[in-house]
Amino acid sequence: MSVRIFARHYQTLDPDSEIPPEDALPHHKCRITPYLYSPGEIAALIDAAAQLTPPLRAATWQTLIGLLAVTGMRKSEACRLDDDHVDLDAATLLILDSKFGKSRRLFLHDSTVAALRDYRRRRDLWFPDPHRGSFFVSTRGTRLDVYNLTRTFAGLLEDAGIAPPGRRRPRMHDLRHGFTVATLLDLYRDGGDIQARLPVLSTWLGHVDPKSTYWYLQAIPELLALAAGRLESTAFGELS
């Protein structure tokens, strides 16, 4: 795309120069349509996770799904989360050296703190190992392997009855997308300055700039209606 833009400009100086066709190179970026979980579906996933065995595996998956849903963390970030990066007294999570080499601190709701505190208590009861290091642990007491999450999550989707007809299977990553869309909806509803707040959301998600955050914003009817209403009120305000 950048080469074609330059070529169009250069052709005004040299009419004999050629502009590469749009299909000269294959396009590798193809956005996968995200799946937006409803609150009921997230609850169903957590209920399905409660049926896993042994009890530690159930507790780990219940807490993991809940944390991803309410923070928008990447699943890889949750797997790499160290125990001393979870400060429940200060109600914060510290995510170090994540994608793009960025680090950030997330602030937790009281209900999330309570859920994480309960998981830590049960985890330490089953695996009282002070040298473990990781916050989330497998049934062997080791750090969760991000590459092994897909199969278990697929089973939870089936147990929760989440199988949209004619569409691909939803992903764990869609929990992050749902958090982003829900947050943007809240920003529109409370009447705040979206453009001013979007960089804050980008920082929360660990993005380099707001352009990356737009990748997660699905054009759902409610969001479109709110955006159109905001645009209409702004336009009439400028005319009055």
C-alpha positions as CSV (number, residue, x, y, z in Angstrom):
1,M,0.0,0.0,0.0
2,S,2.8,2.5,0.9
3,V,4.6,1.7,-2.3
4,R,1.5,2.3,-4.4
5,I,0.8,5.6,-2.7
6,F,4.4,6.7,-3.5
7,A,4.1,5.4,-7.1
8,R,1.0,7.5,-7.6
9,H,2.8,10.6,-6.4
10,Y,5.9,9.8,-8.5
11,Q,3.8,9.4,-11.6
12,T,2.8,13.1,-11.4
13,L,6.5,13.8,-11.9
14,D,7.3,11.0,-14.4
15,P,4.2,9.9,-16.4
16,D,6.1,6.9,-17.7
17,S,6.4,5.4,-14.3
18,E,4.1,2.5,-13.4
19,I,1.8,2.0,-10.4
20,P,1.9,-1.6,-9.0
21,P,-1.5,-3.3,-9.2
22,E,-3.3,-3.9,-5.9
23,D,-3.0,-7.6,-6.2
24,A,0.8,-7.6,-7.0
25,L,1.5,-9.0,-3.5
26,P,-0.6,-11.4,-1.4
27,H,-2.5,-9.9,1.5
28,H,-1.7,-11.8,4.7
29,K,-3.8,-9.7,7.1
30,C,-7.2,-11.2,7.4
31,R,-9.2,-10.2,10.5
32,I,-11.1,-13.1,12.1
33,T,-14.6,-12.0,13.0
34,P,-14.7,-12.0,16.8
35,Y,-17.3,-13.6,18.9
36,L,-18.9,-11.4,21.6
37,Y,-19.8,-13.6,24.6
38,S,-22.9,-12.5,26.5
39,P,-22.7,-12.3,30.3
40,G,-24.8,-15.4,30.5
41,E,-22.3,-17.3,28.2
42,I,-19.4,-16.2,30.4
43,A,-21.2,-17.5,33.4
44,A,-22.0,-20.7,31.6
45,L,-18.3,-21.2,30.8
46,I,-17.3,-20.6,34.4
47,D,-20.0,-23.1,35.5
48,A,-18.6,-25.7,33.0
49,A,-15.1,-25.1,34.3
50,A,-16.4,-25.9,37.8
51,Q,-17.1,-29.5,36.6
52,L,-13.4,-30.1,35.7
53,T,-11.3,-32.5,37.7
54,P,-9.4,-32.5,39.9
55,P,-10.6,-29.5,42.0
56,L,-7.5,-27.5,41.4
57,R,-8.0,-27.6,37.6
58,A,-11.6,-26.5,38.1
59,A,-10.6,-23.6,40.3
60,T,-7.8,-22.5,37.9
61,W,-10.0,-22.5,34.9
62,Q,-12.9,-20.7,36.7
63,T,-10.5,-18.0,37.9
64,L,-8.7,-17.7,34.6
65,I,-11.8,-17.2,32.5
66,G,-13.2,-14.7,35.0
67,L,-10.0,-12.7,35.0
68,L,-9.7,-12.6,31.2
69,A,-13.3,-11.5,30.9
70,V,-13.1,-8.6,33.4
71,T,-9.6,-7.3,32.6
72,G,-9.1,-7.9,28.8
73,M,-5.7,-9.5,29.5
74,R,-4.1,-11.7,26.9
75,K,-4.2,-15.4,27.8
76,S,-0.4,-15.4,27.5
77,E,-0.1,-12.6,30.0
78,A,-2.3,-14.6,32.5
79,C,-0.1,-17.7,32.0
80,R,3.1,-15.6,32.7
81,L,1.6,-13.9,35.7
82,D,3.9,-14.4,38.7
83,D,2.5,-14.7,42.2
84,D,4.4,-11.6,43.5
85,H,2.9,-9.5,40.6
86,V,-0.6,-10.0,42.1
87,D,-1.0,-7.5,44.9
88,L,-4.4,-8.1,46.4
89,D,-3.9,-5.6,49.2
90,A,-3.4,-2.9,46.7
91,A,-5.9,-4.5,44.3
92,T,-3.5,-4.4,41.3
93,L,-1.9,-6.7,38.8
94,L,1.5,-6.0,37.3
95,I,2.1,-7.2,33.7
96,L,5.8,-7.1,32.8
97,D,7.4,-7.1,29.4
98,S,4.4,-8.2,27.4
99,K,3.7,-7.9,23.7
100,F,5.7,-5.0,22.1
101,G,7.9,-5.0,25.3
102,K,5.3,-3.0,27.2
103,S,4.6,-3.3,30.9
104,R,1.5,-2.0,32.7
105,R,-0.4,-2.1,36.0
106,L,-4.1,-3.1,36.1
107,F,-6.5,-2.0,38.9
108,L,-9.0,-4.6,40.1
109,H,-12.6,-4.5,41.3
110,D,-13.3,-5.7,44.8
111,S,-15.1,-8.7,43.5
112,T,-12.1,-9.7,41.3
113,V,-9.8,-9.3,44.3
114,A,-12.1,-11.6,46.3
115,A,-12.1,-14.2,43.6
116,L,-8.3,-14.1,43.2
117,R,-7.8,-14.3,47.0
118,D,-10.0,-17.3,47.2
119,Y,-8.1,-19.0,44.3
120,R,-4.8,-18.3,45.9
121,R,-6.0,-19.8,49.2
122,R,-7.2,-23.0,47.6
123,R,-4.1,-23.2,45.3
124,D,-1.8,-22.9,48.3
125,L,-3.8,-25.6,50.2
126,W,-3.3,-28.1,47.3
127,F,0.2,-27.0,46.3
128,P,2.0,-25.3,49.3
129,D,5.2,-24.7,47.3
130,P,6.8,-21.3,48.2
131,H,9.2,-21.7,45.2
132,R,6.4,-22.1,42.6
133,G,6.6,-18.5,41.3
134,S,3.5,-18.5,39.0
135,F,0.1,-17.4,40.1
136,F,-2.0,-19.9,38.0
137,V,-0.8,-23.5,38.2
138,S,-1.5,-26.7,36.5
139,T,-2.4,-29.9,38.2
140,R,1.3,-30.7,38.5
141,G,1.9,-27.4,40.3
142,T,3.7,-25.9,37.3
143,R,3.0,-22.7,35.3
144,L,0.2,-23.0,32.8
145,D,1.2,-23.6,29.2
146,V,-0.6,-21.2,26.9
147,Y,-0.3,-23.7,24.0
148,N,-2.3,-26.3,25.9
149,L,-5.3,-24.1,26.7
150,T,-7.1,-24.5,23.4
151,R,-8.2,-28.1,23.8
152,T,-9.6,-27.6,27.3
153,F,-11.4,-24.3,26.3
154,A,-13.0,-26.1,23.3
155,G,-14.4,-28.7,25.7
156,L,-15.8,-26.0,27.9
157,L,-17.5,-24.3,25.0
158,E,-19.3,-27.6,24.2
159,D,-20.3,-28.2,27.8
160,A,-21.6,-24.6,28.0
161,G,-23.6,-25.0,24.8
162,I,-21.8,-22.2,23.0
163,A,-21.7,-23.2,19.4
164,P,-22.9,-20.5,17.0
165,P,-24.5,-22.1,13.9
166,G,-22.6,-21.5,10.7
167,R,-19.7,-19.7,12.4
168,R,-16.2,-20.8,13.5
169,R,-15.7,-21.9,17.1
170,P,-15.3,-18.9,19.5
171,R,-11.8,-18.4,21.0
172,M,-10.4,-17.5,24.4
173,H,-9.0,-14.4,22.7
174,D,-12.6,-13.2,22.1
175,L,-12.9,-12.6,25.8
176,R,-10.4,-9.8,25.3
177,H,-12.4,-8.4,22.4
178,G,-15.6,-8.5,24.4
179,F,-14.0,-6.6,27.2
180,T,-12.9,-3.9,24.8
181,V,-16.3,-3.5,23.2
182,A,-18.1,-3.4,26.6
183,T,-15.7,-0.8,27.8
184,L,-16.2,1.4,24.8
185,L,-20.0,1.1,25.2
186,D,-19.7,2.3,28.8
187,L,-17.6,5.3,27.6
188,Y,-20.3,6.2,25.1
189,R,-23.1,5.8,27.6
190,D,-21.6,8.0,30.3
191,G,-21.2,10.9,27.8
192,G,-17.4,11.1,28.1
193,D,-14.9,12.3,25.5
194,I,-14.2,9.1,23.5
195,Q,-11.2,10.4,21.7
196,A,-9.6,11.5,25.0
197,R,-10.3,8.2,26.7
198,L,-9.3,5.9,24.0
199,P,-5.5,6.2,24.7
200,V,-6.3,5.2,28.3
201,L,-8.0,2.1,27.1
202,S,-5.1,1.4,24.7
203,T,-2.7,1.6,27.6
204,W,-4.9,-0.7,29.7
205,L,-4.8,-3.3,26.9
206,G,-1.1,-2.9,26.4
207,H,-1.3,-1.5,22.9
208,V,1.4,0.8,21.4
209,D,-1.2,3.3,20.2
210,P,-5.0,3.7,19.8
211,K,-4.8,2.4,16.2
212,S,-4.2,-1.1,17.6
213,T,-7.3,-0.8,19.8
214,Y,-9.6,-0.2,16.9
215,W,-8.8,-3.7,15.8
216,Y,-10.9,-5.0,18.7
217,L,-13.9,-2.7,18.2
218,Q,-16.7,-4.6,16.6
219,A,-19.5,-2.6,14.9
220,I,-22.4,-4.0,16.8
221,P,-25.8,-2.3,16.5
222,E,-25.8,-0.8,20.0
223,L,-22.4,0.7,19.5
224,L,-23.3,2.1,16.1
225,A,-26.4,3.7,17.5
226,L,-24.5,5.4,20.3
227,A,-21.8,6.5,17.9
228,A,-24.4,7.9,15.5
229,G,-26.2,9.7,18.3
230,R,-23.0,11.3,19.5
231,L,-22.1,12.4,16.0
232,E,-25.5,13.8,15.4
233,S,-25.5,15.8,18.6
234,T,-22.1,17.2,17.8
235,A,-23.1,18.2,14.3
236,F,-26.2,20.0,15.5
237,G,-24.2,21.6,18.3
238,E,-21.8,23.1,15.8
239,L,-24.7,24.4,13.6
240,S,-26.6,26.0,16.5
